[in-house]
Each structure stands twice: as structure tokens, then as C-alpha cells.
């Protein structure tokens, strides 16, 4: 079992930056594939970025070159750095943990990111 708590969302002007954090509790954080998803009003939840327990990261085309996902296994935390934010990035951002062997998924409660002037 993994509990995820996101933080760092807020209101930012276009072109601004935010850093989201997702703190995980539970055992063996390092083996989980971690991801950030987002859901805008009236839209389906979509993958933003993923960082596996080992291997390369991947990003949605819409955020490549602007967002960076990273993890600190010693702190049981995954981060999402959001730069050059656009109004279309406005959404609730969710942290996800996926166990690669059991196939189980865990979600955080979400953090709101609003990009507006």
C-alpha cells in the first residue's frame, strides 16, 4: 500500500513556473513507476510525465521541453517542474504510483494548477 500526497500547486501567470511534489508513504518506494497525470474541466485524465523505477522518462508531447519529472528515492518523493506555463496547462495534477509486478495503481488527491493573467 502506498499513500501519495501532492503539494505545490497554485495560481501562476502565463510563462511562470511551479514545482509540484508528491510525497509517498509506505514501503519500497524505489520499485514503483511514478507518474504525473492531469485532468482539466470536462476532459479526461491524461498522462503528463512518467519516471520508471529504472529507465528513461517520458512526456506528453504537449509538455516536452517545458516540464521535467524527477524522483528522490531517499526522500520517497517525486517532483514535477513546470516551466513556461500556458493557460492550457490549467488542471488538477495527480500523482500516480504503479507497481510493475503486482500491477496495482495508487493515486494522490490532486493539486490544482491554474495558469491565468
Long-range contacts (C-beta under 8 A, 24 or more apart in sequence): 1-26, 1-106, 2-26, 2-29, 2-32, 2-97, 2-106, 3-106, 4-95, 4-96, 4-97, 4-106, 4-107, 4-108, 4-109, 5-108, 5-109, 6-93, 6-94, 6-95, 6-108, 6-109, 6-110, 6-111, 7-111, 8-111, 9-93, 9-111, 9-112, 9-113, 9-114, 10-112, 10-113, 10-114, 11-114, 11-116, 12-85, 12-113, 12-114, 12-115, 13-85, 13-115, 13-116, 13-117, 14-85, 14-86, 14-87, 14-115, 14-116, 14-117, 15-84, 15-85, 16-85, 16-115, 17-81, 17-82, 17-83, 17-84, 17-85, 18-81, 18-82, 18-85, 18-113, 19-79, 19-80, 19-81, 19-82, 20-79, 20-80, 20-81, 20-82, 20-93, 20-95, 20-111, 20-113, 21-77, 21-78, 21-79, 22-77, 22-78, 22-79, 22-80, 22-95, 22-108, 23-75, 23-76, 23-77, 24-76, 24-77, 24-78, 24-95, 24-97, 25-76, 29-73, 29-76, 29-97, 30-73, 31-99, 31-100, 31-101, 32-97, 32-98, 32-99, 32-100, 33-97, 33-98, 33-99, 33-100, 34-69, 34-71, 34-78, 34-95, 34-96, 34-97, 34-98, 35-69, 35-95, 35-96, 35-98, 36-69, 36-78, 36-80, 36-93, 36-94, 36-95, 36-96, 37-93, 37-94, 37-96, 38-89, 38-91, 38-92, 38-93, 38-94, 38-113, 39-91, 39-92, 39-94, 39-110, 40-88, 40-90, 40-91, 40-92, 43-91, 45-94, 48-80, 48-93, 49-80, 51-78, 52-100, 53-100, 62-88, 63-89, 82-113, 85-113, 85-115, 86-115, 87-115, 87-116, 88-115, 89-113, 89-115, 90-114, 90-115, 90-116
